[in-house]
Amino acid sequence: MNIKKFKVAVIGCGRIAGHHARSIEQNEYLELAAVCDLAIDRAEAYGTEFKIPYFVDYREMFKAITDLDIVVIATPSGMHFEHAMEVMEEYSKHVVIEKPTFMRPEQLMHAKTIALKKGLQIFPVFQNRYNSAVERVRKALQNDELGDIRIMNVRLRWCRPQRYYDLSPWRGTYSHDGGAITNQGIHHIDLLRYLGGEVDRVSATMRTLGANIEVEDSVVATFAYANGAIGSLEVTTAARPDDFEASLSIVGSKGLAQLGGIAVNKLEIFTPQPADCITFSDDFSDLPDRGRVYGRGHGRMYEDIAAFFIKNKNYPVSLDDCANTINLLHAFYSSDEKGGWININDHVKSERLGRTNDSISDLYRTK
């Protein structure tokens, strides 16, 4: 029996691209058809590894391979919108977009309008939602095993020294990267909503303490949910000399749950059923490249993407869902900018995050 395979290309051959490529290759309904990067050595490395055509110009890629179905956008964060819009508007391809999807809420809304007009799908990437530990805690909340949420807490203490930011011109910029909560903390920001529901208001203080960059590398914030639950967030990349912690904890009226590990992959405390800490903790140490950070969620994500096309199943992250995470992200920045509490429903946008910088964008545009 011949299985219809959907052809996928990856634009942007950084470290995360390998994780996408391997996940695509392992899916029986998907075929990795091409890779593209402005740096010929990067494109060639993935092309050689996966025995597929490689390109330095994605426009040439579309000319050469006319039957592509899906394109993965894994370019610098500040280029996601520009690249995704061209892929949809000019080439009518579905897009998978790495975190943080887009830098600004209005970009997502515009992309949604174009996708609906052209009958295309945008697949945001939030792979940590698929972690066994996260799924177990979400189920516990839905089943009232933890009771009502009283306190949520995020604590991410990672190390990103100056040499990390010096790797590429886009790193450490408001226009193309964002700071500790946009790049490293975005999955925890998303989980505040995914597990706790919609946040009502936030108050944040940001500082740059460990590197010579324009964006924040340290954030301390408090937030509140409409139902009265409260929470705190501490995210830093200024820890030295290594990564130490990436945890999310929930104090409920009936119990406590704490997620930890390198990528919220460990269920460290779970008072309703302590034995579940072993059963629902994932070990990512066997994964290649930086797989221990990215986890196994991309594989599950591509199963859902295939199911969208093969079985007509809704992709679990809607664009409205994604928009709420981006709005929450902007609320943290806006709070720091304005020096006070920000109500999420006011949809206040950051003055800094995702601002235009053509001098950097030109470095990542096909000439």
N, C-alpha and C positions, 0 to 999 in steps of 0.2 A: 504494500500500500504506500503510495507516494504522499508524503506529508508536505503541505504547502508551507514553505519557509519564508518568513519576512526578512528582507535584507536590511541590515543595520550598518551604518557607518559611524565612526567616532571622529569628531573634530576636536583636536586638543589632545596631545599625547604626553601629558604629565603622568605622575605616579598613579593617580586614580584611574587613568584610562586603561591600564592593565587589568584592574579589577573589573571594570565594565566589560572589557573584551573577553575575559575568562568566563564571566557570568553569561554573556551572550552565547559563547561557544558551547556551553553546557546545556543550553536550552534546545530541545528538539524542534521547536517551532521557529527558531531564529537562526539567522546566518550572518556572521560577521563578514561584511563584504569589502570594507575599505577603512583605512585610517588616514588622517590628515593632520599635519602640523607645519607651522612656518619654519621650524627647525628640521632640516632634512634628516639629521642623524636620529632624532626622536621618531619621526615617522617611519624611517627605514627600519629601526630596531623593532617596532611593533609589526611592521609589514613582514619582516623576516620571521619573527617568532610565530606569527599566525598564518604565514604563507598566503598573504592577501596583497592586493595592490595598495600602494601608499602614495600620498600626494602632499605637496606643500601649498597648493592652492585648491580650496574646496570647490571653487567654480569649475576648475578643470576636472575635479572628481565627479561632479554632477554631469559633465559632458561625457566623460568616459564610461560612467556606470549610470545608465538612464533609468534603471528599474529599482532604485533604492526606495525603501518604504519608510524607514525611521532613521533619524540622525540624532546622535548623542552630542550634546553641547557640553564639553568639558574644558572650555577655555577659561581664562581669568574671569572672575566673578563679574567684573564691571563690563565685560564684553558679551555676557550671556544674552542680554536683550537685543543688541545689534545683530549678533549672529543668528539667534533664533528667529528674529523677524525676517531676515533675508531668506533663511531656509524655508520658512512657511510662505512668505509672500511671493518669492521668485521661483521656488522649486516645489512648493506644495507637498512638503514632507512633514510627517509627525515628528515631534521632538521630545527627547528625554533631556532634562536640564538638571545638572548637578547643583548642589546647595551653593548659595542660598536662593536658588531659582533666579530671581531678579533682585537688583539692589533697591528698587523703589516700588511702592505699591501701585503707582500709576502705570508703571511699565507692565506689571502683571495684568492689570485691567485692559490695557491696550492689546496685549498679546492675546488675551482671552477673546476680545472682540474679533480679531483677525482669524483666530482658530475656529470660532463658531461660523464665521462668514465662509471660510474655505473648507469646512468639514474636517478639520484636523484636530489632533489630540495633543495636549501638552502633558507630559508626565513628570511632575516634580519628584526629586529624589530626597526621601527622608528614611534612609535604610535602617536606622536604629529602631524604628517602630516595629520591625520584624524580629528583634531579639527576643529569645525565649523569656528572659527575665522581664522585659517590658510587657510582653503579651500576658504573662502570668499576673503581673500587678494590675494591668488594665482589667483583666477578667475579675480579679478580686474586688476592684472598685465597683464594677458593674453588678457583681453578686452580693455586695454589701458585706464582704468579709472583713473589710477594714473600717466599716462604718463611715461616718461623715468625715471628710477631710478637715483637719484643723490647721495644720501647718505643712507647707511644702518648702523644701530647701534644696538648692543647687550649689554644689561646691566643686569647682574645676580649678586645679592647681597644676599647670603645665609649664614647661620650659621652652621658650622660643627665643634664643639669643640673637644678637645682631646679625650673625652670619646667615640665619634663616631668612630674615627680611631682605638681606642683600642679594639673595639668589636671583631675584627678578625685579624689574622696575615697578610692577604693579603691586607688589607686596607692601603692606603697611600704609596704603593710601586709602583715603575715604572714597575716592572715585571708583577704584577697581578691586578693593579687598575688604575694607572695613576692619575693625579691630578684633579684640579677643572674643566678643560675643557674636560677631558676624561670621568670622571664619571658624574658630574653634568651638564656640559655645552655641552655635545655631541649633544643633540637635537637642541640646538641653532646653533651650528656649521653646522649641517645638513641643518637647515632652511636657512642659508646664501646662500646655493646652491639651495635648493628647490624653494626658492622664487626669489632670485637675479640672478641665473645662476652661471656659473663657476667663481670662484675667480681666479684672475691672479697671484697676489703675496701678500705676507704678511710680516709684521715686528712685532715681539712680544717680550715683556719683562715679565719674570716670577719671582715670589718671593714666599718664604714660610714665612708667617708673623704671623699666628695665631695658629699653632700647631707644635708639634715635630714630623715631618714626612719628608720623603725624597723627596716627590713630591711637586709640586707647589700648593698653595692654593689661589694664586692671579695672575691674568694675565691682562695686558693691551696691546692691539695690534691695529695696523692699517692695512688696507688691501685695495686692489684696484681690480676692475674688468677690463677686457680687453676693455670694451666699454667706460671707463673713469670714471665710478662711483667709489666712494670711501666709506670707512666705518671705524668704530671703534668698538672695542670689549673690554668690561670690565667684567671679570668673577672672582668672589671671593667666597670662603667659610669661609673667615675670618671676615665676618660681625658679630657683636654681639649686642644684645643677641638673635636675632631671624632671620628668613628669612624675607627679606623686598621686594625684587623686582626680577622679571625675565621677562624682556621686550625685544621686538625687534621692531624697528621702521624703516619706509621707507619714506624718503623724495623724492617725485616724482615731475616731472615738472608740473603735474596737481593737485597734492594733497598730503596728508599725511595719513599714516596708522600706528597705533601703536598697537601691541599685548602685552598683559600683563597677569596678573593672576599668579597663582602658577605654571601653566604648559602651558603657552601661550594659555590659554583657553578663555581669554577675549579680545574682540575687543574694545579697550579703546578709540581710535580716528580713525575716518574714514571719511574724509572730502567729498568724492564723494556722500555718502549717510549716514549722521550721524545716522539716525534711525536704520541702520544695526548693530550698536554697541550693541543694545539690542537683535535683532533677532539672531545674529551670535556669541553670547557669551555663553559658556557652564558653567553650575554650577556643580562642582564635589563634593560639600560638603556632599552629601548623600552617597557617595561611602564608603565601609568598608575599614578597614586596613589603608594603605597609598594610597588609591584610589584617593584622592584629588590631589596627586602628579602625579600619573600614568595616570589619566583621563580615558576616555572611548574608547580610540583608539584601545586597544587590542581586544575588541569585533569586531570592524570593520575589524581589521587585520585578525582575524580568519574567518570572512566572505569571505575575499579575498583568504585566503588559501583554504577554502572549494570550492570556485568558481574555483580555479585552477584545482582541481581534478574532480569536478562535471561538470563544464561547459567549461573546457579547456581554461579558461581566464588567461592571463598573470598576474602574481603577480606584483603589481605596483612598487616595489623596486627591480630593477635588480641588479645583482652582480656588474656590471660596475658602476651603480649609487652608490651603497654602497662603492665600491673601491674609488670613487672620494671623498666621505666624509672622509674616513680613510686617504687618501692622504693629504687632507686639514688639518686634525688634526695633522698629522706628520709635516706639513709645519710650523705650529705655534711652535712646540717644536724645530724643526731644526733651526728656526730663532733665538730663544733664545740661543741655543747652539752655533751658529756661530756668533751671534751678528750683524745681518743685515737682509736685505731683502732676501726672498726666493721666487723664481719663481716656481709656482705650477707644471708647465709642466716639470720641471727638476726632479720631483719625488724623491726629497731628503728625506731620511728616518731619523727619530730621532735616536740618539745613545742610548737614555735612555728608551724610551717608549717600553714596551714589551720585554725588555731584559730577558735573561734566568736566573731563580733562582730556581734551583731544590730543595733547602731546603724548600722553600715555597710550590712548586708544590707537593712535597711528602706528605704534610699535606692533600692534596685534591685528592690524588690518591687512588683508591681502592687497598687495600693490597692484 
